[in-house]
Amino acid sequence: MKLVDILLLAQAAPATPQTPNLFMSMMPLIFIFIIFYFLLIRPQQKKAKEHSKLVEGIKTGDAVVTNAGIHGVVTNVKDKTVLIKIADNVKVEFDRAAVVTVIKSPDTEASAA
């Protein structure tokens, strides 16, 4: 008799499936986005800001290196381009964004010593 009662109770009260919480199901995706932001997006934004400051600070007489690896001295600065002297009587015009590194100009090195 007790076995029959147990079977009847098991059939009478079907288990209600619990719906998963929407927030808890989205939590792994949110966590992955946060990791991507701090490991990929934020450092790239910081690097871009530093590069834009570097490009804005270019002035005549600065020794620079372009993204093509060309070393030279800035002879003229325009709005979007710079004129770089790479050898005697050889001047090449580059986009300002092509400058990767600015080495201190010879004038500032002499005054620092």
C-alpha positions as CSV (number, residue, x, y, z in Angstrom):
1,M,0.0,0.0,0.0
2,K,2.8,2.4,0.8
3,L,4.4,1.7,-2.6
4,V,1.2,2.6,-4.4
5,D,0.9,5.8,-2.4
6,I,4.4,6.8,-3.4
7,L,3.7,6.1,-7.1
8,L,0.5,8.1,-7.0
9,L,2.2,11.0,-5.4
10,A,4.9,11.0,-8.0
11,Q,2.3,11.1,-10.8
12,A,0.1,13.6,-9.1
13,A,2.7,16.3,-8.6
14,P,4.7,16.7,-11.8
15,A,7.9,18.5,-11.4
16,T,7.7,22.1,-12.6
17,P,10.7,23.0,-14.7
18,Q,12.4,26.0,-13.4
19,T,13.0,28.7,-16.0
20,P,16.6,30.0,-15.8
21,N,17.1,33.5,-14.8
22,L,17.8,35.7,-17.8
23,F,20.6,37.7,-16.1
24,M,22.4,34.5,-15.0
25,S,22.2,33.1,-18.6
26,M,23.7,36.3,-20.0
27,M,26.4,36.5,-17.3
28,P,29.1,34.6,-19.3
29,L,28.6,36.8,-22.3
30,I,28.9,40.0,-20.2
31,F,32.0,38.6,-18.5
32,I,33.7,37.8,-21.9
33,F,32.9,41.3,-23.1
34,I,34.5,42.9,-20.0
35,I,37.6,40.8,-20.6
36,F,37.8,41.8,-24.2
37,Y,37.4,45.4,-23.3
38,F,40.2,45.5,-20.8
39,L,42.6,43.3,-22.8
40,L,42.0,44.5,-26.3
41,I,39.9,47.6,-26.8
42,R,41.2,49.9,-24.0
43,P,44.9,49.4,-24.7
44,Q,44.3,50.1,-28.4
45,Q,42.4,53.3,-27.5
46,K,45.2,54.4,-25.2
47,K,47.8,53.7,-27.9
48,A,45.9,55.7,-30.5
49,K,45.6,58.7,-28.1
50,E,49.4,58.6,-27.5
51,H,50.1,58.4,-31.2
52,S,47.8,61.4,-31.9
53,K,49.6,63.4,-29.3
54,L,52.9,62.5,-30.8
55,V,51.8,63.5,-34.3
56,E,50.4,66.8,-33.1
57,G,53.7,67.6,-31.4
58,I,55.9,67.3,-34.5
59,K,57.8,70.4,-35.3
60,T,60.5,71.5,-37.7
61,G,63.9,70.1,-36.8
62,D,62.7,66.9,-35.1
63,A,64.4,63.7,-36.1
64,V,61.6,61.1,-36.9
65,V,61.1,57.5,-38.0
66,T,58.2,56.7,-40.3
67,N,56.2,53.5,-40.3
68,A,58.3,52.4,-43.4
69,G,61.4,52.6,-41.3
70,I,62.8,55.8,-43.0
71,H,64.8,58.0,-40.7
72,G,65.0,61.7,-41.4
73,V,64.7,65.3,-40.1
74,V,61.4,67.3,-40.4
75,T,62.0,70.3,-42.6
76,N,58.4,71.6,-43.0
77,V,55.2,70.8,-41.1
78,K,51.8,71.2,-42.9
79,D,48.2,70.5,-41.8
80,K,48.1,66.9,-42.8
81,T,51.7,66.2,-44.1
82,V,55.3,66.7,-43.1
83,L,58.3,67.2,-45.3
84,I,61.2,65.0,-44.2
85,K,64.8,65.3,-45.3
86,I,66.3,61.9,-45.6
87,A,69.5,62.8,-47.4
88,D,71.3,65.7,-49.0
89,N,68.9,67.3,-51.5
90,V,66.3,64.5,-50.9
91,K,63.1,65.5,-49.3
92,V,60.0,63.3,-49.1
93,E,56.5,64.3,-48.1
94,F,54.7,61.9,-45.7
95,D,51.3,61.9,-44.1
96,R,51.6,63.0,-40.4
97,A,50.1,59.6,-39.3
98,A,53.0,57.8,-41.0
99,V,55.4,59.1,-38.3
100,V,55.9,56.5,-35.6
101,T,58.7,57.8,-33.5
102,V,59.9,61.4,-32.8
103,I,63.5,61.6,-31.6
104,K,64.4,64.8,-29.8
105,S,65.5,67.6,-32.1
106,P,69.2,68.5,-32.0
107,D,68.3,71.9,-30.5
108,T,66.7,70.4,-27.4
109,E,69.5,67.9,-26.9
110,A,72.1,70.7,-27.0
111,S,70.1,72.9,-24.5
112,A,69.6,69.9,-22.2
113,A,73.4,69.3,-21.9
